[in-house]
Amino acid sequence: MVEEEAEAVSQLMAEHMVMSFPPGFRGRDIVGQDMVMLGANVYAYALGVFRGNAQ
């Protein structure tokens, strides 16, 4: 089951990387967090989980 989940996460990450960031959200601030950085942080965490480095 873990291999299937890893493959699903890998596929979602690949799909995410080819999508452009929605222009209407660029520069928007949600509770002090820029939306571009929020997206980058989520991606970085997912990558850490995928590589076994997440805390």
mmCIF file of the N, C-alpha and C atoms, coordinates in Angstrom:
data_MODEL
# 
_entry.id   MODEL 
# 
loop_
_atom_site.group_PDB 
_atom_site.id 
_atom_site.type_symbol 
_atom_site.label_atom_id 
_atom_site.label_alt_id 
_atom_site.label_comp_id 
_atom_site.label_asym_id 
_atom_site.label_entity_id 
_atom_site.label_seq_id 
_atom_site.pdbx_PDB_ins_code 
_atom_site.Cartn_x 
_atom_site.Cartn_y 
_atom_site.Cartn_z 
_atom_site.occupancy 
_atom_site.B_iso_or_equiv 
_atom_site.pdbx_formal_charge 
_atom_site.auth_seq_id 
_atom_site.auth_comp_id 
_atom_site.auth_asym_id 
_atom_site.auth_atom_id 
_atom_site.pdbx_PDB_model_num 
ATOM 1   N N  . MET A 1 1  ? 0.820  -1.195 0.000   1.00 0.00 ? 1  MET A N  1 
ATOM 2   C CA . MET A 1 1  ? 0.000  0.000  0.000   1.00 0.00 ? 1  MET A CA 1 
ATOM 3   C C  . MET A 1 1  ? 0.867  1.263  0.000   1.00 0.00 ? 1  MET A C  1 
ATOM 4   N N  . VAL A 1 2  ? 1.972  1.268  0.691   1.00 0.00 ? 2  VAL A N  1 
ATOM 5   C CA . VAL A 1 2  ? 2.835  2.441  0.762   1.00 0.00 ? 2  VAL A CA 1 
ATOM 6   C C  . VAL A 1 2  ? 3.353  2.808  -0.631  1.00 0.00 ? 2  VAL A C  1 
ATOM 7   N N  . GLU A 1 3  ? 3.701  1.809  -1.429  1.00 0.00 ? 3  GLU A N  1 
ATOM 8   C CA . GLU A 1 3  ? 4.191  2.081  -2.782  1.00 0.00 ? 3  GLU A CA 1 
ATOM 9   C C  . GLU A 1 3  ? 3.108  2.743  -3.637  1.00 0.00 ? 3  GLU A C  1 
ATOM 10  N N  . GLU A 1 4  ? 1.856  2.316  -3.468  1.00 0.00 ? 4  GLU A N  1 
ATOM 11  C CA . GLU A 1 4  ? 0.756  2.925  -4.215  1.00 0.00 ? 4  GLU A CA 1 
ATOM 12  C C  . GLU A 1 4  ? 0.560  4.379  -3.796  1.00 0.00 ? 4  GLU A C  1 
ATOM 13  N N  . GLU A 1 5  ? 0.659  4.645  -2.499  1.00 0.00 ? 5  GLU A N  1 
ATOM 14  C CA . GLU A 1 5  ? 0.515  6.019  -2.012  1.00 0.00 ? 5  GLU A CA 1 
ATOM 15  C C  . GLU A 1 5  ? 1.673  6.885  -2.503  1.00 0.00 ? 5  GLU A C  1 
ATOM 16  N N  . ALA A 1 6  ? 2.876  6.351  -2.497  1.00 0.00 ? 6  ALA A N  1 
ATOM 17  C CA . ALA A 1 6  ? 4.038  7.093  -2.977  1.00 0.00 ? 6  ALA A CA 1 
ATOM 18  C C  . ALA A 1 6  ? 3.882  7.419  -4.455  1.00 0.00 ? 6  ALA A C  1 
ATOM 19  N N  . GLU A 1 7  ? 3.376  6.499  -5.220  1.00 0.00 ? 7  GLU A N  1 
ATOM 20  C CA . GLU A 1 7  ? 3.149  6.735  -6.646  1.00 0.00 ? 7  GLU A CA 1 
ATOM 21  C C  . GLU A 1 7  ? 2.089  7.812  -6.846  1.00 0.00 ? 7  GLU A C  1 
ATOM 22  N N  . ALA A 1 8  ? 1.033  7.778  -6.034  1.00 0.00 ? 8  ALA A N  1 
ATOM 23  C CA . ALA A 1 8  ? -0.024 8.792  -6.134  1.00 0.00 ? 8  ALA A CA 1 
ATOM 24  C C  . ALA A 1 8  ? 0.530  10.181 -5.800  1.00 0.00 ? 8  ALA A C  1 
ATOM 25  N N  . VAL A 1 9  ? 1.342  10.284 -4.736  1.00 0.00 ? 9  VAL A N  1 
ATOM 26  C CA . VAL A 1 9  ? 1.944  11.564 -4.368  1.00 0.00 ? 9  VAL A CA 1 
ATOM 27  C C  . VAL A 1 9  ? 2.883  12.038 -5.473  1.00 0.00 ? 9  VAL A C  1 
ATOM 28  N N  . SER A 1 10 ? 3.650  11.135 -6.027  1.00 0.00 ? 10 SER A N  1 
ATOM 29  C CA . SER A 1 10 ? 4.560  11.476 -7.113  1.00 0.00 ? 10 SER A CA 1 
ATOM 30  C C  . SER A 1 10 ? 3.792  12.031 -8.310  1.00 0.00 ? 10 SER A C  1 
ATOM 31  N N  . GLN A 1 11 ? 2.697  11.405 -8.644  1.00 0.00 ? 11 GLN A N  1 
ATOM 32  C CA . GLN A 1 11 ? 1.872  11.858 -9.766  1.00 0.00 ? 11 GLN A CA 1 
ATOM 33  C C  . GLN A 1 11 ? 1.282  13.238 -9.486  1.00 0.00 ? 11 GLN A C  1 
ATOM 34  N N  . LEU A 1 12 ? 0.769  13.450 -8.270  1.00 0.00 ? 12 LEU A N  1 
ATOM 35  C CA . LEU A 1 12 ? 0.207  14.751 -7.918  1.00 0.00 ? 12 LEU A CA 1 
ATOM 36  C C  . LEU A 1 12 ? 1.265  15.848 -7.953  1.00 0.00 ? 12 LEU A C  1 
ATOM 37  N N  . MET A 1 13 ? 2.470  15.532 -7.482  1.00 0.00 ? 13 MET A N  1 
ATOM 38  C CA . MET A 1 13 ? 3.557  16.513 -7.505  1.00 0.00 ? 13 MET A CA 1 
ATOM 39  C C  . MET A 1 13 ? 3.932  16.866 -8.941  1.00 0.00 ? 13 MET A C  1 
ATOM 40  N N  . ALA A 1 14 ? 3.980  15.885 -9.818  1.00 0.00 ? 14 ALA A N  1 
ATOM 41  C CA . ALA A 1 14 ? 4.308  16.129 -11.226 1.00 0.00 ? 14 ALA A CA 1 
ATOM 42  C C  . ALA A 1 14 ? 3.239  17.006 -11.881 1.00 0.00 ? 14 ALA A C  1 
ATOM 43  N N  . GLU A 1 15 ? 1.971  16.728 -11.591 1.00 0.00 ? 15 GLU A N  1 
ATOM 44  C CA . GLU A 1 15 ? 0.883  17.532 -12.138 1.00 0.00 ? 15 GLU A CA 1 
ATOM 45  C C  . GLU A 1 15 ? 0.963  18.968 -11.611 1.00 0.00 ? 15 GLU A C  1 
ATOM 46  N N  . HIS A 1 16 ? 1.288  19.110 -10.342 1.00 0.00 ? 16 HIS A N  1 
ATOM 47  C CA . HIS A 1 16 ? 1.406  20.431 -9.722  1.00 0.00 ? 16 HIS A CA 1 
ATOM 48  C C  . HIS A 1 16 ? 2.501  21.259 -10.389 1.00 0.00 ? 16 HIS A C  1 
ATOM 49  N N  . MET A 1 17 ? 3.617  20.633 -10.708 1.00 0.00 ? 17 MET A N  1 
ATOM 50  C CA . MET A 1 17 ? 4.758  21.353 -11.256 1.00 0.00 ? 17 MET A CA 1 
ATOM 51  C C  . MET A 1 17 ? 4.505  21.907 -12.659 1.00 0.00 ? 17 MET A C  1 
ATOM 52  N N  . VAL A 1 18 ? 3.613  21.310 -13.426 1.00 0.00 ? 18 VAL A N  1 
ATOM 53  C CA . VAL A 1 18 ? 3.356  21.801 -14.779 1.00 0.00 ? 18 VAL A CA 1 
ATOM 54  C C  . VAL A 1 18 ? 2.248  22.850 -14.824 1.00 0.00 ? 18 VAL A C  1 
ATOM 55  N N  . MET A 1 19 ? 1.536  23.016 -13.733 1.00 0.00 ? 19 MET A N  1 
ATOM 56  C CA . MET A 1 19 ? 0.469  24.011 -13.680 1.00 0.00 ? 19 MET A CA 1 
ATOM 57  C C  . MET A 1 19 ? 1.047  25.394 -13.373 1.00 0.00 ? 19 MET A C  1 
ATOM 58  N N  . SER A 1 20 ? 0.487  26.415 -13.989 1.00 0.00 ? 20 SER A N  1 
ATOM 59  C CA . SER A 1 20 ? 0.919  27.772 -13.669 1.00 0.00 ? 20 SER A CA 1 
ATOM 60  C C  . SER A 1 20 ? 0.193  28.245 -12.415 1.00 0.00 ? 20 SER A C  1 
ATOM 61  N N  . PHE A 1 21 ? 0.851  29.135 -11.680 1.00 0.00 ? 21 PHE A N  1 
ATOM 62  C CA . PHE A 1 21 ? 0.240  29.669 -10.472 1.00 0.00 ? 21 PHE A CA 1 
ATOM 63  C C  . PHE A 1 21 ? -0.876 30.621 -10.882 1.00 0.00 ? 21 PHE A C  1 
ATOM 64  N N  . PRO A 1 22 ? -2.044 30.523 -10.254 1.00 0.00 ? 22 PRO A N  1 
ATOM 65  C CA . PRO A 1 22 ? -3.161 31.396 -10.632 1.00 0.00 ? 22 PRO A CA 1 
ATOM 66  C C  . PRO A 1 22 ? -2.796 32.871 -10.440 1.00 0.00 ? 22 PRO A C  1 
ATOM 67  N N  . PRO A 1 23 ? -2.833 33.679 -11.505 1.00 0.00 ? 23 PRO A N  1 
ATOM 68  C CA . PRO A 1 23 ? -2.403 35.073 -11.405 1.00 0.00 ? 23 PRO A CA 1 
ATOM 69  C C  . PRO A 1 23 ? -3.182 35.877 -10.366 1.00 0.00 ? 23 PRO A C  1 
ATOM 70  N N  . GLY A 1 24 ? -4.418 35.551 -10.131 1.00 0.00 ? 24 GLY A N  1 
ATOM 71  C CA . GLY A 1 24 ? -5.228 36.284 -9.157  1.00 0.00 ? 24 GLY A CA 1 
ATOM 72  C C  . GLY A 1 24 ? -4.778 36.079 -7.718  1.00 0.00 ? 24 GLY A C  1 
ATOM 73  N N  . PHE A 1 25 ? -3.957 35.062 -7.479  1.00 0.00 ? 25 PHE A N  1 
ATOM 74  C CA . PHE A 1 25 ? -3.495 34.782 -6.122  1.00 0.00 ? 25 PHE A CA 1 
ATOM 75  C C  . PHE A 1 25 ? -2.064 35.240 -5.887  1.00 0.00 ? 25 PHE A C  1 
ATOM 76  N N  . ARG A 1 26 ? -1.360 35.590 -6.939  1.00 0.00 ? 26 ARG A N  1 
ATOM 77  C CA . ARG A 1 26 ? 0.018  36.051 -6.801  1.00 0.00 ? 26 ARG A CA 1 
ATOM 78  C C  . ARG A 1 26 ? 0.028  37.352 -6.007  1.00 0.00 ? 26 ARG A C  1 
ATOM 79  N N  . GLY A 1 27 ? 0.784  37.377 -4.910  1.00 0.00 ? 27 GLY A N  1 
ATOM 80  C CA . GLY A 1 27 ? 0.880  38.562 -4.069  1.00 0.00 ? 27 GLY A CA 1 
ATOM 81  C C  . GLY A 1 27 ? -0.207 38.672 -3.014  1.00 0.00 ? 27 GLY A C  1 
ATOM 82  N N  . ARG A 1 28 ? -1.180 37.779 -3.021  1.00 0.00 ? 28 ARG A N  1 
ATOM 83  C CA . ARG A 1 28 ? -2.223 37.814 -1.992  1.00 0.00 ? 28 ARG A CA 1 
ATOM 84  C C  . ARG A 1 28 ? -1.653 37.311 -0.685  1.00 0.00 ? 28 ARG A C  1 
ATOM 85  N N  . ASP A 1 29 ? -2.167 37.846 0.385   1.00 0.00 ? 29 ASP A N  1 
ATOM 86  C CA . ASP A 1 29 ? -1.671 37.542 1.717   1.00 0.00 ? 29 ASP A CA 1 
ATOM 87  C C  . ASP A 1 29 ? -2.790 36.893 2.530   1.00 0.00 ? 29 ASP A C  1 
ATOM 88  N N  . ILE A 1 30 ? -2.519 35.723 3.091   1.00 0.00 ? 30 ILE A N  1 
ATOM 89  C CA . ILE A 1 30 ? -3.470 35.034 3.956   1.00 0.00 ? 30 ILE A CA 1 
ATOM 90  C C  . ILE A 1 30 ? -2.803 34.901 5.328   1.00 0.00 ? 30 ILE A C  1 
ATOM 91  N N  . VAL A 1 31 ? -3.313 35.605 6.309   1.00 0.00 ? 31 VAL A N  1 
ATOM 92  C CA . VAL A 1 31 ? -2.800 35.592 7.678   1.00 0.00 ? 31 VAL A CA 1 
ATOM 93  C C  . VAL A 1 31 ? -1.269 35.747 7.701   1.00 0.00 ? 31 VAL A C  1 
ATOM 94  N N  . GLY A 1 32 ? -0.795 36.717 6.965   1.00 0.00 ? 32 GLY A N  1 
ATOM 95  C CA . GLY A 1 32 ? 0.629  37.008 6.955   1.00 0.00 ? 32 GLY A CA 1 
ATOM 96  C C  . GLY A 1 32 ? 1.483  36.096 6.094   1.00 0.00 ? 32 GLY A C  1 
ATOM 97  N N  . GLN A 1 33 ? 0.845  35.227 5.319   1.00 0.00 ? 33 GLN A N  1 
ATOM 98  C CA . GLN A 1 33 ? 1.589  34.291 4.467   1.00 0.00 ? 33 GLN A CA 1 
ATOM 99  C C  . GLN A 1 33 ? 1.225  34.542 3.008   1.00 0.00 ? 33 GLN A C  1 
ATOM 100 N N  . ASP A 1 34 ? 2.217  34.902 2.204   1.00 0.00 ? 34 ASP A N  1 
ATOM 101 C CA . ASP A 1 34 ? 2.003  35.110 0.778   1.00 0.00 ? 34 ASP A CA 1 
ATOM 102 C C  . ASP A 1 34 ? 1.590  33.779 0.143   1.00 0.00 ? 34 ASP A C  1 
ATOM 103 N N  . MET A 1 35 ? 0.617  33.822 -0.752  1.00 0.00 ? 35 MET A N  1 
ATOM 104 C CA . MET A 1 35 ? 0.103  32.598 -1.366  1.00 0.00 ? 35 MET A CA 1 
ATOM 105 C C  . MET A 1 35 ? 1.165  31.840 -2.153  1.00 0.00 ? 35 MET A C  1 
ATOM 106 N N  . VAL A 1 36 ? 2.093  32.547 -2.790  1.00 0.00 ? 36 VAL A N  1 
ATOM 107 C CA . VAL A 1 36 ? 3.162  31.865 -3.524  1.00 0.00 ? 36 VAL A CA 1 
ATOM 108 C C  . VAL A 1 36 ? 4.016  31.066 -2.548  1.00 0.00 ? 36 VAL A C  1 
ATOM 109 N N  . MET A 1 37 ? 4.347  31.693 -1.413  1.00 0.00 ? 37 MET A N  1 
ATOM 110 C CA . MET A 1 37 ? 5.169  31.003 -0.415  1.00 0.00 ? 37 MET A CA 1 
ATOM 111 C C  . MET A 1 37 ? 4.404  29.855 0.240   1.00 0.00 ? 37 MET A C  1 
ATOM 112 N N  . LEU A 1 38 ? 3.114  30.035 0.440   1.00 0.00 ? 38 LEU A N  1 
ATOM 113 C CA . LEU A 1 38 ? 2.306  28.960 1.010   1.00 0.00 ? 38 LEU A CA 1 
ATOM 114 C C  . LEU A 1 38 ? 2.336  27.734 0.106   1.00 0.00 ? 38 LEU A C  1 
ATOM 115 N N  . GLY A 1 39 ? 2.167  27.954 -1.196  1.00 0.00 ? 39 GLY A N  1 
ATOM 116 C CA . GLY A 1 39 ? 2.242  26.849 -2.152  1.00 0.00 ? 39 GLY A CA 1 
ATOM 117 C C  . GLY A 1 39 ? 3.614  26.198 -2.156  1.00 0.00 ? 39 GLY A C  1 
ATOM 118 N N  . ALA A 1 40 ? 4.654  27.022 -2.090  1.00 0.00 ? 40 ALA A N  1 
ATOM 119 C CA . ALA A 1 40 ? 6.017  26.492 -2.072  1.00 0.00 ? 40 ALA A CA 1 
ATOM 120 C C  . ALA A 1 40 ? 6.283  25.687 -0.804  1.00 0.00 ? 40 ALA A C  1 
ATOM 121 N N  . ASN A 1 41 ? 5.767  26.160 0.323   1.00 0.00 ? 41 ASN A N  1 
ATOM 122 C CA . ASN A 1 41 ? 5.964  25.443 1.583   1.00 0.00 ? 41 ASN A CA 1 
ATOM 123 C C  . ASN A 1 41 ? 5.269  24.082 1.586   1.00 0.00 ? 41 ASN A C  1 
ATOM 124 N N  . VAL A 1 42 ? 4.075  24.035 1.038   1.00 0.00 ? 42 VAL A N  1 
ATOM 125 C CA . VAL A 1 42 ? 3.348  22.759 0.954   1.00 0.00 ? 42 VAL A CA 1 
ATOM 126 C C  . VAL A 1 42 ? 4.109  21.786 0.058   1.00 0.00 ? 42 VAL A C  1 
ATOM 127 N N  . TYR A 1 43 ? 4.596  22.287 -1.071  1.00 0.00 ? 43 TYR A N  1 
ATOM 128 C CA . TYR A 1 43 ? 5.356  21.433 -1.982  1.00 0.00 ? 43 TYR A CA 1 
ATOM 129 C C  . TYR A 1 43 ? 6.639  20.931 -1.319  1.00 0.00 ? 43 TYR A C  1 
ATOM 130 N N  . ALA A 1 44 ? 7.335  21.822 -0.616  1.00 0.00 ? 44 ALA A N  1 
ATOM 131 C CA . ALA A 1 44 ? 8.573  21.432 0.064   1.00 0.00 ? 44 ALA A CA 1 
ATOM 132 C C  . ALA A 1 44 ? 8.304  20.378 1.132   1.00 0.00 ? 44 ALA A C  1 
ATOM 133 N N  . TYR A 1 45 ? 7.207  20.514 1.867   1.00 0.00 ? 45 TYR A N  1 
ATOM 134 C CA . TYR A 1 45 ? 6.872  19.513 2.882   1.00 0.00 ? 45 TYR A CA 1 
ATOM 135 C C  . TYR A 1 45 ? 6.569  18.171 2.216   1.00 0.00 ? 45 TYR A C  1 
ATOM 136 N N  . ALA A 1 46 ? 5.783  18.190 1.148   1.00 0.00 ? 46 ALA A N  1 
ATOM 137 C CA . ALA A 1 46 ? 5.461  16.948 0.437   1.00 0.00 ? 46 ALA A CA 1 
ATOM 138 C C  . ALA A 1 46 ? 6.727  16.286 -0.085  1.00 0.00 ? 46 ALA A C  1 
ATOM 139 N N  . LEU A 1 47 ? 7.648  17.095 -0.597  1.00 0.00 ? 47 LEU A N  1 
ATOM 140 C CA . LEU A 1 47 ? 8.914  16.555 -1.096  1.00 0.00 ? 47 LEU A CA 1 
ATOM 141 C C  . LEU A 1 47 ? 9.713  15.930 0.053   1.00 0.00 ? 47 LEU A C  1 
ATOM 142 N N  . GLY A 1 48 ? 9.710  16.589 1.216   1.00 0.00 ? 48 GLY A N  1 
ATOM 143 C CA . GLY A 1 48 ? 10.395 16.038 2.390   1.00 0.00 ? 48 GLY A CA 1 
ATOM 144 C C  . GLY A 1 48 ? 9.797  14.712 2.826   1.00 0.00 ? 48 GLY A C  1 
ATOM 145 N N  . VAL A 1 49 ? 8.473  14.614 2.824   1.00 0.00 ? 49 VAL A N  1 
ATOM 146 C CA . VAL A 1 49 ? 7.811  13.356 3.167   1.00 0.00 ? 49 VAL A CA 1 
ATOM 147 C C  . VAL A 1 49 ? 8.211  12.290 2.168   1.00 0.00 ? 49 VAL A C  1 
ATOM 148 N N  . PHE A 1 50 ? 8.184  12.664 0.906   1.00 0.00 ? 50 PHE A N  1 
ATOM 149 C CA . PHE A 1 50 ? 8.504  11.725 -0.162  1.00 0.00 ? 50 PHE A CA 1 
ATOM 150 C C  . PHE A 1 50 ? 9.925  11.200 -0.035  1.00 0.00 ? 50 PHE A C  1 
ATOM 151 N N  . ARG A 1 51 ? 10.833 12.062 0.390   1.00 0.00 ? 51 ARG A N  1 
ATOM 152 C CA . ARG A 1 51 ? 12.246 11.669 0.548   1.00 0.00 ? 51 ARG A CA 1 
ATOM 153 C C  . ARG A 1 51 ? 12.550 11.106 1.924   1.00 0.00 ? 51 ARG A C  1 
ATOM 154 N N  . GLY A 1 52 ? 11.566 11.114 2.815   1.00 0.00 ? 52 GLY A N  1 
ATOM 155 C CA . GLY A 1 52 ? 11.768 10.576 4.157   1.00 0.00 ? 52 GLY A CA 1 
ATOM 156 C C  . GLY A 1 52 ? 12.438 11.530 5.112   1.00 0.00 ? 52 GLY A C  1 
ATOM 157 N N  . ASN A 1 53 ? 12.390 12.842 4.807   1.00 0.00 ? 53 ASN A N  1 
ATOM 158 C CA . ASN A 1 53 ? 13.056 13.842 5.645   1.00 0.00 ? 53 ASN A CA 1 
ATOM 159 C C  . ASN A 1 53 ? 12.094 14.721 6.425   1.00 0.00 ? 53 ASN A C  1 
ATOM 160 N N  . ALA A 1 54 ? 10.806 14.465 6.373   1.00 0.00 ? 54 ALA A N  1 
ATOM 161 C CA . ALA A 1 54 ? 9.835  15.329 7.042   1.00 0.00 ? 54 ALA A CA 1 
ATOM 162 C C  . ALA A 1 54 ? 9.849  15.085 8.550   1.00 0.00 ? 54 ALA A C  1 
ATOM 163 N N  . GLN A 1 55 ? 9.500  16.138 9.277   1.00 0.00 ? 55 GLN A N  1 
ATOM 164 C CA . GLN A 1 55 ? 9.438  16.028 10.737  1.00 0.00 ? 55 GLN A CA 1 
ATOM 165 C C  . GLN A 1 55 ? 8.026  16.206 11.193  1.00 0.00 ? 55 GLN A C  1 
# 
